[in-house]
């Protein structure tokens, strides 16, 4: 790794077309986990794999589910409308109350279920992974949240603006927005920003880029560390000059298209699997959470300044096929010892991950915007993979 360089990451708001779809898909996962136990269904038996497409006044929800019969297509459509309303879409080309919502969900394939469902009450077989694939986790000590600085601050910019929009303070701003931050590193540490990009939808048609900059600049400055913005920092605010038509009316959205925004902003590898809309039997989601959890605890334990962790799975097979850790030359002990310790302190079978991180809960809609990682753990179990409660166990294991 070079000592001095520039690195850029982007974020998108909850009103970005793809994020609207991620939110709807995750709201459906939460709906099944909320209503399943009420109908007497074991949360371990809940299944959801929901893909959403959104365009001008149209939403299509497709995929496979298993859950209570009480969750009807009308209820799912209502949940989607409420998500769109909460995001803030009440424009002519995309309105929560008038858009057409098609629900095309059907039962999960029996061929997939036979491997995933192996461990049920009264059986002795191990529950297998819901699919094959590779998943990565990453952590770095360059921010208190142990996240890469470019992505962390790109997210923070949009979250601050979103909070102001929802409060009514910046009512002229629409739900759709994007940010991008180029961070300057010296001797391997982030020290400033050279380029800032914010493209934000506005609800008054003829606002200029300069007027939008007046609105968003205070939030950008608040989001970034003091001294990071200098006289040579270049600002690009609504660089096309106008951003009036936004959301799915301006550009179609699809679940799972913002996987780099969702993870590490390009600072770490990605296995390719999206998260939103998937229940935790899908290791694309649950094993990626476990990989982040382990990587974060490795760094929090002081075993390395940076850590990348890879897990791999085969469909219907319980144990990971491989565990790989790279501390990028920052490890205080050998990487192979940390690999061994990671396997000792956590059961990395699909069932072990779900149990350890308590994932059979309606905790997913909140992850659908501003990143799945670097967030504070919630009291109800949300973002459990951000806890650092394995630090002592890892230290003992190495």
The 8 nearest C-alpha neighbors of each residue, nearest first, counted from 0:
[[1, 2, 187, 327, 3, 328, 4, 186],
 [0, 2, 3, 4, 187, 186, 185, 184],
 [1, 3, 186, 187, 185, 0, 4, 184],
 [4, 2, 185, 184, 186, 1, 187, 5],
 [3, 5, 184, 183, 6, 1, 2, 185],
 [6, 4, 183, 182, 184, 181, 7, 3],
 [7, 5, 182, 181, 4, 183, 8, 149],
 [8, 6, 181, 180, 149, 182, 5, 179],
 [9, 7, 264, 150, 149, 179, 180, 265],
 [8, 10, 179, 178, 153, 150, 180, 260],
 [9, 11, 178, 153, 154, 260, 177, 179],
 [10, 12, 177, 176, 15, 178, 13, 9],
 [13, 11, 14, 176, 15, 175, 157, 177],
 [12, 14, 368, 18, 15, 19, 86, 11],
 [15, 13, 175, 174, 12, 19, 86, 246],
 [14, 16, 175, 18, 12, 246, 17, 13],
 [17, 15, 252, 247, 246, 19, 18, 251],
 [18, 16, 252, 253, 20, 19, 15, 254],
 [17, 19, 21, 15, 20, 13, 16, 22],
 [20, 18, 16, 22, 17, 21, 14, 13],
 [21, 19, 254, 51, 23, 17, 18, 22],
 [20, 22, 18, 254, 24, 275, 19, 23],
 [21, 23, 19, 367, 25, 20, 24, 364],
 [24, 22, 26, 20, 79, 25, 21, 82],
 [23, 25, 276, 21, 49, 27, 22, 26],
 [26, 24, 364, 276, 28, 22, 27, 23],
 [25, 27, 29, 23, 364, 28, 24, 22],
 [26, 28, 30, 25, 29, 24, 31, 23],
 [27, 29, 25, 31, 30, 26, 47, 276],
 [30, 28, 361, 26, 32, 27, 31, 33],
 [31, 29, 27, 33, 28, 32, 34, 26],
 [30, 32, 34, 28, 29, 33, 35, 66],
 [31, 33, 29, 361, 35, 30, 360, 34],
 [34, 32, 30, 31, 35, 361, 29, 36],
 [33, 35, 37, 31, 36, 32, 30, 38],
 [34, 36, 40, 38, 37, 67, 32, 31],
 [37, 35, 39, 40, 38, 34, 41, 42],
 [38, 36, 34, 35, 39, 40, 33, 67],
 [39, 37, 36, 35, 40, 67, 34, 69],
 [38, 40, 36, 37, 35, 41, 67, 34],
 [41, 39, 36, 35, 38, 42, 44, 67],
 [40, 42, 43, 44, 36, 39, 35, 45],
 [43, 41, 45, 44, 359, 40, 36, 32],
 [44, 42, 41, 45, 359, 40, 46, 119],
 [43, 45, 42, 41, 46, 40, 65, 116],
 [46, 44, 42, 66, 65, 43, 32, 47],
 [47, 45, 65, 64, 278, 44, 66, 48],
 [48, 46, 64, 278, 277, 28, 63, 49],
 [47, 49, 277, 63, 276, 62, 64, 278],
 [48, 50, 276, 62, 24, 61, 47, 63],
 [49, 51, 61, 254, 60, 62, 24, 276],
 [52, 50, 60, 20, 254, 59, 253, 24],
 [51, 53, 253, 59, 58, 252, 20, 60],
 [54, 52, 58, 252, 251, 57, 247, 59],
 [53, 55, 247, 251, 57, 248, 56, 252],
 [54, 56, 248, 92, 57, 247, 93, 53],
 [57, 55, 98, 93, 92, 54, 99, 94],
 [58, 56, 99, 54, 55, 98, 53, 100],
 [59, 57, 53, 100, 52, 99, 101, 54],
 [58, 60, 101, 52, 51, 100, 102, 53],
 [61, 59, 51, 102, 50, 103, 101, 52],
 [62, 60, 103, 104, 50, 49, 102, 51],
 [61, 63, 49, 104, 48, 50, 105, 64],
 [62, 64, 107, 105, 106, 48, 104, 47],
 [65, 63, 47, 46, 106, 107, 105, 48],
 [66, 64, 46, 45, 106, 47, 107, 63],
 [65, 67, 45, 35, 31, 64, 68, 46],
 [66, 68, 69, 35, 70, 38, 34, 40],
 [67, 69, 70, 66, 71, 38, 65, 35],
 [68, 70, 67, 71, 38, 34, 66, 74],
 [71, 69, 68, 67, 74, 72, 75, 31],
 [72, 70, 74, 73, 69, 75, 68, 76],
 [71, 73, 75, 74, 102, 76, 70, 104],
 [74, 72, 76, 71, 75, 77, 70, 102],
 [73, 75, 77, 71, 76, 72, 70, 78],
 [74, 76, 72, 78, 77, 73, 79, 71],
 [77, 75, 79, 73, 74, 78, 100, 72],
 [78, 76, 74, 80, 79, 75, 73, 81],
 [77, 79, 75, 81, 80, 76, 74, 82],
 [78, 80, 76, 82, 23, 77, 81, 75],
 [81, 79, 77, 95, 83, 82, 78, 84],
 [80, 82, 84, 78, 83, 79, 85, 77],
 [83, 81, 85, 79, 80, 84, 86, 78],
 [82, 84, 80, 86, 95, 81, 85, 88],
 [85, 83, 81, 87, 95, 82, 86, 88],
 [84, 86, 82, 87, 83, 81, 88, 80],
 [87, 85, 83, 84, 14, 88, 82, 174],
 [86, 88, 84, 85, 174, 89, 83, 173],
 [89, 87, 94, 84, 90, 83, 95, 86],
 [88, 90, 94, 95, 87, 93, 91, 84],
 [91, 89, 94, 93, 92, 88, 95, 202],
 [90, 92, 93, 94, 89, 56, 248, 88],
 [91, 93, 248, 55, 90, 56, 94, 247],
 [94, 92, 56, 90, 91, 55, 248, 98],
 [95, 93, 89, 90, 88, 96, 97, 98],
 [94, 96, 80, 84, 83, 97, 98, 88],
 [97, 95, 94, 98, 80, 89, 84, 81],
 [96, 98, 94, 95, 99, 56, 93, 80],
 [99, 97, 56, 57, 94, 95, 96, 93],
 [98, 100, 57, 56, 58, 97, 101, 59],
 [101, 99, 58, 59, 57, 76, 98, 102],
 [100, 102, 59, 60, 58, 103, 99, 76],
 [103, 101, 60, 104, 72, 59, 61, 100],
 [104, 102, 61, 60, 101, 105, 62, 59],
 [103, 105, 61, 62, 63, 102, 64, 60],
 [104, 106, 63, 64, 62, 103, 107, 61],
 [107, 105, 63, 64, 65, 108, 104, 62],
 [106, 108, 63, 64, 109, 65, 105, 112],
 [107, 109, 110, 111, 112, 106, 63, 113],
 [108, 110, 112, 111, 113, 107, 106, 114],
 [111, 109, 108, 112, 113, 114, 107, 115],
 [112, 110, 109, 108, 113, 114, 115, 129],
 [111, 113, 109, 115, 114, 116, 110, 108],
 [114, 112, 116, 111, 110, 115, 109, 117],
 [115, 113, 315, 112, 127, 116, 117, 111],
 [114, 116, 127, 112, 126, 129, 117, 113],
 [115, 117, 113, 112, 118, 114, 126, 119],
 [118, 116, 126, 124, 115, 114, 125, 119],
 [119, 117, 126, 125, 124, 116, 122, 123],
 [118, 120, 122, 117, 121, 116, 123, 126],
 [121, 119, 122, 118, 123, 117, 41, 116],
 [120, 122, 119, 123, 118, 124, 117, 125],
 [123, 121, 119, 120, 124, 118, 117, 125],
 [124, 122, 118, 125, 121, 119, 117, 120],
 [125, 123, 118, 117, 122, 126, 119, 127],
 [124, 126, 118, 117, 317, 127, 123, 316],
 [125, 127, 118, 117, 115, 317, 116, 350],
 [128, 126, 315, 317, 316, 115, 114, 125],
 [127, 129, 314, 315, 130, 316, 317, 349],
 [128, 130, 281, 314, 280, 115, 282, 127],
 [131, 129, 314, 128, 313, 281, 132, 282],
 [130, 132, 313, 314, 312, 128, 129, 133],
 [133, 131, 312, 311, 130, 313, 134, 283],
 [132, 134, 311, 270, 310, 312, 309, 135],
 [133, 135, 270, 287, 310, 309, 311, 286],
 [136, 134, 309, 308, 287, 269, 290, 270],
 [135, 137, 291, 290, 308, 307, 294, 287],
 [138, 136, 307, 294, 291, 306, 308, 267],
 [137, 139, 295, 145, 294, 306, 146, 305],
 [140, 138, 305, 145, 141, 146, 304, 147],
 [139, 141, 145, 142, 304, 305, 143, 298],
 [140, 142, 139, 145, 148, 147, 188, 146],
 [141, 143, 145, 144, 140, 146, 148, 147],
 [144, 142, 145, 140, 141, 146, 373, 139],
 [143, 145, 373, 142, 146, 374, 140, 375],
 [146, 144, 140, 139, 142, 143, 138, 141],
 [145, 147, 144, 139, 138, 142, 373, 148],
 [148, 146, 149, 150, 151, 139, 141, 263],
 [147, 149, 151, 150, 152, 142, 146, 141],
 [150, 148, 8, 151, 152, 180, 147, 182],
 [151, 149, 153, 8, 264, 152, 148, 147],
 [150, 152, 148, 154, 149, 153, 147, 155],
 [151, 153, 155, 154, 150, 149, 148, 156],
 [154, 152, 150, 10, 156, 155, 151, 178],
 [155, 153, 152, 151, 369, 10, 157, 156],
 [156, 154, 152, 158, 157, 153, 222, 159],
 [157, 155, 219, 222, 153, 159, 154, 158],
 [158, 156, 160, 159, 155, 154, 161, 12],
 [157, 159, 161, 155, 160, 156, 162, 154],
 [160, 158, 162, 161, 157, 156, 218, 155],
 [159, 161, 157, 163, 162, 158, 164, 218],
 [162, 160, 164, 158, 163, 159, 157, 165],
 [161, 163, 159, 165, 164, 160, 158, 166],
 [162, 164, 160, 166, 168, 161, 165, 169],
 [165, 163, 169, 161, 167, 166, 162, 170],
 [164, 166, 162, 167, 163, 161, 168, 170],
 [165, 167, 163, 164, 168, 162, 169, 170],
 [168, 166, 170, 164, 165, 169, 163, 171],
 [167, 169, 163, 166, 170, 164, 165, 171],
 [170, 168, 164, 167, 171, 163, 172, 166],
 [169, 171, 167, 172, 164, 168, 173, 165],
 [170, 172, 202, 169, 201, 203, 173, 164],
 [173, 171, 201, 170, 202, 169, 200, 164],
 [172, 174, 200, 201, 202, 175, 171, 199],
 [173, 175, 14, 87, 86, 176, 200, 172],
 [176, 174, 14, 15, 200, 246, 245, 173],
 [177, 175, 199, 12, 198, 11, 200, 15],
 [178, 176, 11, 198, 197, 10, 12, 199],
 [177, 179, 197, 10, 196, 9, 153, 11],
 [180, 178, 9, 196, 153, 8, 195, 10],
 [179, 181, 195, 7, 149, 153, 8, 194],
 [182, 180, 7, 194, 6, 192, 193, 5],
 [183, 181, 192, 6, 5, 191, 149, 7],
 [182, 184, 5, 191, 192, 189, 190, 4],
 [185, 183, 189, 3, 188, 4, 187, 190],
 [184, 186, 3, 187, 188, 2, 189, 190],
 [187, 185, 2, 3, 188, 184, 1, 189],
 [186, 188, 2, 185, 184, 3, 189, 1],
 [187, 189, 184, 185, 186, 190, 141, 2],
 [190, 188, 184, 183, 191, 182, 185, 187],
 [189, 191, 184, 183, 188, 227, 185, 192],
 [192, 190, 227, 183, 182, 189, 228, 193],
 [193, 191, 182, 181, 183, 227, 194, 228],
 [192, 194, 232, 181, 233, 182, 183, 191],
 [195, 193, 233, 181, 232, 192, 234, 180],
 [196, 194, 180, 234, 179, 235, 233, 181],
 [197, 195, 235, 179, 178, 236, 234, 180],
 [196, 198, 178, 236, 177, 199, 237, 235],
 [199, 197, 237, 177, 176, 236, 178, 196],
 [200, 198, 176, 175, 197, 201, 237, 177],
 [199, 201, 242, 173, 175, 243, 172, 245],
 [202, 200, 172, 173, 243, 203, 171, 242],
 [201, 203, 171, 173, 172, 204, 243, 200],
 [204, 202, 201, 205, 206, 171, 243, 172],
 [203, 205, 243, 206, 202, 201, 241, 242],
 [206, 204, 203, 207, 241, 243, 201, 202],
 [205, 207, 204, 210, 203, 208, 211, 241],
 [208, 206, 210, 209, 240, 205, 211, 241],
 [207, 209, 211, 237, 240, 210, 236, 212],
 [208, 210, 212, 207, 211, 213, 236, 206],
 [209, 211, 207, 213, 212, 208, 206, 214],
 [212, 210, 214, 208, 213, 209, 215, 207],
 [211, 213, 209, 215, 214, 210, 216, 236],
 [212, 214, 210, 211, 216, 215, 209, 217],
 [213, 215, 211, 212, 216, 210, 217, 169],
 [214, 216, 212, 218, 217, 213, 211, 219],
 [215, 217, 219, 218, 212, 213, 214, 220],
 [218, 216, 220, 219, 215, 221, 214, 213],
 [219, 217, 221, 216, 220, 215, 222, 159],
 [218, 220, 216, 222, 156, 221, 217, 223],
 [221, 219, 217, 218, 222, 223, 216, 228],
 [220, 222, 218, 219, 223, 217, 224, 156],
 [223, 221, 219, 156, 220, 155, 218, 152],
 [222, 224, 220, 221, 152, 219, 225, 227],
 [225, 223, 227, 226, 222, 221, 220, 191],
 [224, 226, 227, 223, 228, 220, 221, 222],
 [225, 227, 228, 224, 229, 191, 223, 190],
 [226, 228, 191, 225, 192, 224, 229, 190],
 [229, 227, 226, 232, 192, 191, 230, 225],
 [230, 228, 232, 231, 227, 226, 192, 191],
 [229, 231, 232, 228, 233, 193, 227, 226],
 [230, 232, 229, 233, 193, 228, 194, 192],
 [233, 231, 193, 229, 230, 194, 228, 192],
 [232, 234, 194, 193, 231, 195, 235, 230],
 [233, 235, 195, 194, 196, 236, 232, 197],
 [236, 234, 196, 238, 195, 197, 237, 233],
 [235, 237, 197, 238, 198, 196, 212, 208],
 [238, 236, 198, 208, 240, 239, 197, 241],
 [237, 239, 240, 236, 235, 208, 198, 241],
 [240, 238, 237, 241, 242, 208, 236, 198],
 [241, 239, 238, 208, 237, 207, 242, 236],
 [240, 242, 239, 243, 237, 207, 208, 206],
 [243, 241, 200, 244, 201, 199, 245, 237],
 [242, 244, 201, 200, 204, 245, 241, 202],
 [245, 243, 249, 242, 248, 200, 246, 201],
 [246, 244, 249, 175, 200, 243, 248, 247],
 [245, 247, 16, 248, 15, 175, 249, 14],
 [246, 248, 54, 251, 16, 250, 249, 55],
 [249, 247, 55, 92, 246, 54, 250, 93],
 [248, 250, 245, 247, 244, 246, 251, 55],
 [251, 249, 247, 248, 246, 252, 16, 54],
 [250, 252, 54, 247, 53, 16, 249, 248],
 [253, 251, 17, 16, 53, 52, 247, 20],
 [252, 254, 52, 17, 20, 51, 256, 255],
 [255, 253, 21, 20, 51, 50, 17, 256],
 [254, 256, 273, 257, 258, 275, 253, 21],
 [255, 257, 258, 254, 253, 17, 273, 252],
 [258, 256, 260, 259, 255, 261, 17, 18],
 [257, 259, 261, 260, 273, 256, 255, 262],
 [260, 258, 264, 262, 261, 257, 265, 263],
 [259, 261, 264, 257, 258, 10, 262, 370],
 [262, 260, 370, 258, 259, 371, 257, 263],
 [261, 263, 259, 260, 264, 370, 258, 371],
 [264, 262, 265, 266, 267, 259, 150, 147],
 [263, 265, 8, 259, 150, 260, 266, 262],
 [264, 266, 267, 263, 259, 8, 268, 262],
 [265, 267, 263, 264, 147, 268, 8, 6],
 [266, 268, 265, 263, 137, 269, 307, 264],
 [269, 267, 135, 270, 265, 266, 307, 136],
 [268, 270, 271, 135, 267, 134, 259, 272],
 [269, 271, 134, 133, 272, 135, 268, 132],
 [272, 270, 269, 273, 258, 133, 134, 283],
 [271, 273, 283, 270, 274, 284, 258, 134],
 [272, 274, 255, 258, 275, 283, 271, 284],
 [275, 273, 284, 277, 283, 276, 272, 255],
 [276, 274, 21, 25, 277, 24, 273, 255],
 [275, 277, 24, 49, 25, 48, 28, 50],
 [278, 276, 48, 275, 47, 274, 281, 279],
 [277, 279, 47, 280, 46, 281, 28, 48],
 [280, 278, 281, 285, 284, 277, 358, 282],
 [281, 279, 129, 278, 282, 349, 128, 285],
 [280, 282, 129, 279, 283, 284, 278, 277],
 [281, 283, 286, 285, 284, 280, 128, 129],
 [284, 282, 272, 281, 287, 286, 285, 274],
 [283, 285, 274, 282, 287, 286, 281, 279],
 [284, 286, 282, 279, 288, 287, 283, 289],
 [285, 287, 282, 289, 288, 284, 290, 283],
 [288, 286, 290, 134, 284, 289, 285, 135],
 [287, 289, 285, 291, 286, 290, 384, 292],
 [290, 288, 286, 292, 287, 291, 293, 285],
 [289, 291, 136, 287, 293, 292, 288, 135],
 [292, 290, 136, 294, 288, 289, 293, 137],
 [293, 291, 384, 289, 295, 290, 294, 385],
 [292, 294, 296, 290, 295, 291, 297, 289],
 [293, 295, 291, 297, 137, 138, 296, 292],
 [296, 294, 138, 292, 298, 297, 293, 291],
 [295, 297, 299, 293, 387, 298, 294, 390],
 [298, 296, 294, 300, 295, 299, 302, 293],
 [297, 299, 303, 301, 295, 300, 296, 304],
 [298, 300, 296, 301, 297, 295, 390, 387],
 [301, 299, 390, 297, 298, 302, 296, 394],
 [300, 302, 298, 299, 303, 297, 304, 331],
 [301, 303, 331, 300, 297, 330, 298, 332],
 [304, 302, 330, 298, 329, 301, 305, 331],
 [303, 305, 329, 140, 298, 139, 330, 306],
 [306, 304, 139, 326, 303, 138, 298, 329],
 [305, 307, 326, 138, 137, 294, 325, 308],
 [306, 308, 137, 325, 324, 136, 326, 294],
 [307, 309, 324, 136, 135, 323, 290, 294],
 [310, 308, 135, 323, 134, 322, 324, 136],
 [309, 311, 322, 134, 133, 321, 319, 135],
 [310, 312, 133, 320, 319, 321, 132, 134],
 [313, 311, 319, 131, 320, 132, 133, 128],
 [314, 312, 131, 316, 130, 315, 128, 132],
 [313, 315, 130, 131, 128, 129, 316, 127],
 [314, 316, 127, 114, 128, 115, 313, 129],
 [317, 315, 127, 313, 314, 128, 318, 312],
 [318, 316, 127, 348, 128, 126, 125, 349],
 [317, 319, 348, 316, 320, 347, 312, 349],
 [320, 318, 312, 321, 311, 310, 348, 317],
 [321, 319, 311, 312, 318, 322, 313, 310],
 [320, 322, 319, 311, 310, 323, 312, 309],
 [323, 321, 310, 309, 338, 324, 311, 319],
 [322, 324, 309, 308, 338, 321, 310, 325],
 [323, 325, 308, 307, 338, 334, 309, 326],
 [324, 326, 307, 327, 306, 334, 308, 323],
 [325, 327, 306, 330, 305, 329, 328, 303],
 [328, 326, 325, 329, 305, 306, 330, 307],
 [327, 329, 326, 330, 325, 303, 305, 331],
 [330, 328, 303, 304, 326, 327, 305, 331],
 [331, 329, 303, 326, 332, 302, 328, 333],
 [330, 332, 302, 303, 329, 333, 301, 304],
 [333, 331, 330, 334, 302, 336, 337, 397],
 [332, 334, 336, 335, 330, 337, 331, 326],
 [333, 335, 337, 336, 324, 338, 325, 332],
 [336, 334, 338, 337, 333, 339, 324, 323],
 [337, 335, 339, 338, 334, 333, 397, 340],
 [336, 338, 340, 334, 335, 339, 341, 397],
 [339, 337, 335, 341, 336, 340, 324, 334],
 [338, 340, 336, 342, 337, 341, 335, 343],
 [339, 341, 337, 343, 396, 338, 342, 397],
 [342, 340, 338, 343, 344, 339, 337, 345],
 [343, 341, 339, 340, 344, 345, 338, 346],
 [344, 342, 340, 341, 345, 339, 396, 346],
 [343, 345, 341, 342, 340, 392, 393, 346],
 [346, 344, 343, 342, 347, 341, 351, 355],
 [345, 347, 351, 348, 352, 342, 344, 343],
 [348, 346, 352, 351, 345, 349, 318, 319],
 [347, 349, 318, 351, 317, 350, 346, 352],
 [350, 348, 352, 351, 128, 353, 347, 317],
 [351, 349, 353, 348, 352, 354, 126, 280],
 [350, 352, 346, 348, 354, 349, 353, 347],
 [353, 351, 355, 349, 354, 350, 347, 356],
 [354, 352, 358, 350, 357, 356, 351, 355],
 [353, 355, 357, 351, 352, 356, 350, 358],
 [354, 356, 352, 357, 353, 351, 345, 346],
 [355, 357, 353, 358, 354, 383, 352, 384],
 [358, 356, 354, 353, 355, 359, 380, 360],
 [357, 359, 353, 360, 356, 279, 354, 362],
 [360, 358, 42, 357, 43, 353, 32, 361],
 [359, 361, 358, 362, 32, 29, 357, 33],
 [362, 360, 29, 32, 33, 363, 30, 28],
 [363, 361, 381, 360, 364, 29, 365, 380],
 [362, 364, 366, 365, 25, 361, 29, 367],
 [365, 363, 25, 26, 366, 367, 22, 362],
 [364, 366, 363, 367, 362, 368, 22, 381],
 [367, 365, 371, 363, 364, 368, 370, 369],
 [366, 368, 22, 364, 365, 21, 275, 18],
 [367, 369, 13, 370, 366, 18, 12, 365],
 [370, 368, 154, 12, 10, 261, 367, 371],
 [371, 369, 261, 372, 368, 262, 366, 260],
 [370, 372, 366, 261, 262, 373, 369, 374],
 [373, 371, 370, 374, 262, 385, 261, 291],
 [372, 374, 144, 146, 375, 385, 145, 371],
 [373, 375, 372, 376, 382, 385, 371, 144],
 [374, 376, 377, 385, 382, 373, 386, 144],
 [377, 375, 382, 383, 381, 385, 386, 374],
 [378, 376, 381, 379, 380, 382, 375, 383],
 [377, 379, 380, 376, 381, 383, 382, 375],
 [380, 378, 377, 381, 362, 376, 360, 383],
 [381, 379, 377, 383, 378, 382, 357, 376],
 [380, 382, 377, 362, 383, 376, 379, 378],
 [381, 383, 376, 384, 385, 377, 380, 374],
 [384, 382, 385, 376, 381, 380, 386, 356],
 [383, 385, 292, 382, 386, 288, 356, 289],
 [386, 384, 383, 382, 376, 292, 387, 375],
 [387, 385, 384, 388, 383, 376, 292, 382],
 [388, 386, 296, 389, 390, 385, 299, 295],
 [387, 389, 390, 386, 296, 391, 392, 385],
 [390, 388, 392, 387, 391, 296, 393, 344],
 [391, 389, 300, 393, 296, 392, 388, 387],
 [390, 392, 394, 393, 389, 395, 300, 388],
 [391, 393, 395, 389, 394, 390, 396, 344],
 [394, 392, 396, 390, 395, 391, 340, 389],
 [393, 395, 391, 392, 396, 397, 390, 300],
 [396, 394, 392, 393, 397, 391, 340, 390],
 [395, 397, 393, 340, 394, 392, 343, 344],
 [396, 395, 394, 340, 336, 393, 337, 332]]
